[in-house]
């Protein structure tokens, strides 16, 4: 009976130790200047799905906005690149490159959105002062 209690207590200690929160707190200092980040997204209207040209235009508007947000994410968080090249007898068999970005963009605003021929364009901007203020507001709560 005592062994069973010790075993259960040991398991609980291990489980409680594993559930400890590992969080990092960053000290943010106010910069001298707050740059404004700008991003532009594009989408080809005729390549969008939809029964009418109006439907395809709306889809292109959405796609160009997402493309602009992707570009902002790359500027804020960077980009992960995964490259793979295969050789055999010093002859290239394959060359692959993957790019990925991930992050949350808050405080961006749409500056302009407009069609150019068969392409829809969305321009975004993100004032880094907004990011600084959002971070400080979150820390004050």
C-alpha positions in Angstrom: 0.0 0.0 0.0 2.8 2.4 0.9 4.6 1.6 -2.4 1.4 2.4 -4.3 1.0 5.8 -2.5 4.7 6.6 -3.2 4.3 5.7 -6.9 1.2 7.9 -7.2 3.0 10.8 -5.5 6.0 10.3 -7.8 3.7 10.4 -10.9 2.0 13.6 -9.6 5.3 15.3 -9.0 6.4 14.5 -12.5 3.1 15.7 -14.0 3.1 18.9 -12.0 6.7 19.6 -13.0 5.8 19.0 -16.7 2.9 21.5 -16.6 5.1 24.4 -15.5 4.7 27.4 -17.8 7.8 28.4 -19.8 7.2 32.0 -20.8 9.7 34.6 -21.8 9.3 38.3 -20.8 10.9 40.8 -23.1 11.9 44.3 -21.9 10.8 46.7 -24.7 12.5 50.0 -24.9 10.9 52.9 -26.7 12.8 53.5 -30.0 13.8 56.9 -31.3 11.8 56.5 -34.5 8.8 54.4 -35.4 9.0 53.3 -39.1 5.9 52.7 -41.1 5.9 49.3 -42.8 4.3 49.1 -46.2 3.2 46.0 -48.2 1.4 45.4 -51.5 -0.6 42.3 -52.4 -1.6 41.2 -55.9 -4.2 38.8 -57.3 -5.0 38.0 -61.0 -8.8 38.5 -61.4 -9.3 36.0 -64.3 -7.7 33.2 -62.3 -10.2 33.5 -59.5 -13.2 31.1 -59.1 -16.7 32.5 -59.7 -19.5 32.4 -62.2 -19.3 36.2 -63.1 -16.6 38.7 -63.5 -17.9 40.6 -60.4 -17.5 37.4 -58.3 -14.0 36.9 -59.6 -13.2 40.5 -58.8 -14.4 40.2 -55.2 -12.3 37.0 -54.8 -9.3 38.8 -56.2 -9.8 41.7 -53.8 -9.7 39.2 -50.9 -6.7 37.3 -52.3 -4.7 40.5 -52.8 -5.5 41.6 -49.2 -4.2 38.3 -47.9 -1.1 38.6 -50.1 -0.4 42.0 -48.6 -0.8 40.7 -45.1 1.6 37.9 -46.0 4.2 40.4 -47.1 3.7 42.4 -43.8 4.2 39.2 -41.9 7.4 38.6 -43.7 8.6 42.1 -42.8 7.6 41.7 -39.1 8.5 38.1 -38.4 10.9 37.2 -41.2 10.7 34.2 -43.4 11.6 30.5 -42.9 13.4 29.1 -46.0 13.9 25.4 -46.6 16.2 24.5 -49.5 17.0 21.1 -50.9 19.3 20.3 -53.8 20.1 16.8 -54.9 23.1 15.8 -57.0 24.2 12.6 -58.5 27.6 12.4 -60.2 27.8 16.2 -59.9 24.6 16.6 -61.9 21.7 18.3 -60.3 18.7 16.0 -60.0 16.3 18.4 -58.2 16.3 21.8 -56.6 13.5 22.7 -54.2 12.9 25.8 -52.2 10.1 26.4 -49.7 9.3 29.6 -47.9 7.0 30.1 -44.9 6.1 32.9 -42.6 3.8 32.9 -39.6 2.6 35.6 -37.2 -0.2 37.8 -36.1 -0.5 41.2 -37.7 -2.5 43.7 -35.6 -3.0 47.4 -36.3 -2.5 47.3 -40.1 -4.7 49.5 -42.3 -5.7 49.3 -45.9 -4.3 52.4 -47.7 -5.6 51.7 -51.2 -7.2 48.9 -53.1 -7.7 49.1 -56.9 -7.7 47.1 -60.2 -4.9 47.4 -62.7 -5.9 45.7 -66.0 -6.5 42.0 -65.0 -4.9 42.4 -61.5 -6.3 43.6 -58.2 -3.9 45.4 -55.9 -4.1 46.1 -52.2 -1.7 48.4 -50.3 -1.4 48.1 -46.5 0.6 50.0 -44.0 1.5 49.2 -40.4 2.8 52.0 -38.1 5.3 50.4 -35.7 4.1 52.9 -33.1 0.8 51.0 -33.0 2.7 47.8 -32.4 4.6 49.4 -29.5 1.4 50.9 -28.0 -0.4 47.5 -28.3 2.5 45.7 -26.6 2.6 48.3 -23.8 -1.2 48.2 -23.3 -1.1 44.4 -23.0 1.7 44.6 -20.4 -0.3 47.2 -18.4 -3.3 45.0 -18.0 
